[in-house]
Amino acid sequence: MPPVQDPGLQPERTRLAWRRTTLSAAVVVVLAAREAARRGAAPAALLGVALSVGLLLVFLATAQRRMHQLGSARPADLVPATALLVTACTVALAVLGAVTLP
């Protein structure tokens, strides 16, 4: 007989993972803005910050919607398009962070 799993724990762990990832993305944006301020607001740095903020807002909206879904008794599965969007935002923020921060 397979072991019975508690479905209440997995959504909570997933919600915490969403929060950690959101915090990491926000840190990248703050560090990019700080570096742009140090460079004297060069156009390339400002473009990087603007892109980072836009990506963060998309990620935050998606993460908030998903965390809200995880609060239900039986959360819906993550839609592949949402997973692709979040992955793209995460990778783009990582690349922007690597490019912006020397």
C-alpha positions in Angstrom: 0.0 0.0 0.0 1.5 3.4 -1.0 2.2 5.9 1.8 -0.5 8.5 2.4 0.9 12.0 1.8 -0.3 15.2 3.5 -1.4 17.5 0.7 -1.3 20.5 3.1 2.5 20.6 3.4 3.4 20.7 -0.3 1.4 23.9 -1.1 3.0 25.6 1.9 6.5 24.6 0.8 5.8 25.8 -2.8 4.4 29.1 -1.5 7.6 29.6 0.5 9.7 28.8 -2.6 7.8 31.4 -4.6 8.5 34.0 -1.9 12.2 33.2 -1.8 12.4 33.4 -5.6 10.5 36.7 -5.5 12.9 38.1 -2.9 15.9 37.0 -5.0 14.5 38.8 -8.0 13.9 42.0 -6.0 17.5 41.9 -4.7 18.8 41.7 -8.3 16.7 44.8 -9.2 17.9 46.8 -6.1 21.5 45.9 -6.9 21.1 46.9 -10.5 19.6 50.2 -9.5 22.4 50.8 -7.0 25.0 50.1 -9.7 23.3 52.4 -12.2 23.3 55.2 -9.6 27.1 54.6 -9.1 27.7 54.8 -12.8 26.1 58.2 -13.1 22.9 57.0 -14.7 24.4 55.9 -18.0 21.7 55.1 -20.6 22.7 51.4 -20.8 22.5 51.1 -17.0 19.1 52.9 -16.9 17.8 50.5 -19.6 19.0 47.5 -17.6 17.2 48.8 -14.5 14.0 49.5 -16.5 14.1 46.0 -17.9 14.8 44.5 -14.5 11.9 46.4 -13.0 9.6 45.3 -15.8 10.6 41.7 -15.4 10.2 41.9 -11.7 6.6 43.3 -12.0 5.7 40.5 -14.4 7.2 37.9 -12.0 5.5 39.4 -9.0 2.1 39.4 -10.6 2.5 35.8 -11.7 3.9 34.7 -8.3 1.1 36.4 -6.4 -1.5 34.8 -8.5 0.1 31.4 -8.0 0.5 31.8 -4.3 -3.2 32.8 -4.1 -4.1 29.6 -6.0 -2.1 27.5 -3.6 -4.2 28.8 -0.7 -7.2 26.7 -1.9 -8.0 23.2 -0.6 -7.1 21.6 -4.0 -4.7 23.9 -5.9 -4.8 23.7 -9.7 -1.8 22.5 -11.5 0.7 25.0 -12.8 -0.1 25.9 -16.4 2.9 25.3 -18.8 2.6 28.8 -20.2 2.9 30.2 -16.7 5.9 28.0 -15.9 7.6 29.2 -19.2 6.9 32.8 -18.3 8.3 32.5 -14.8 11.4 30.7 -16.1 12.0 33.3 -18.8 11.7 36.1 -16.2 14.1 34.3 -13.8 16.7 33.6 -16.5 16.4 37.2 -17.9 16.9 38.7 -14.4 19.9 36.5 -13.8 21.4 37.6 -17.1 20.7 41.2 -16.5 22.1 40.9 -13.0 25.3 39.3 -14.4 25.6 42.0 -17.1 24.8 44.9 -14.8 26.9 43.9 -11.8 30.6 43.8 -12.6 
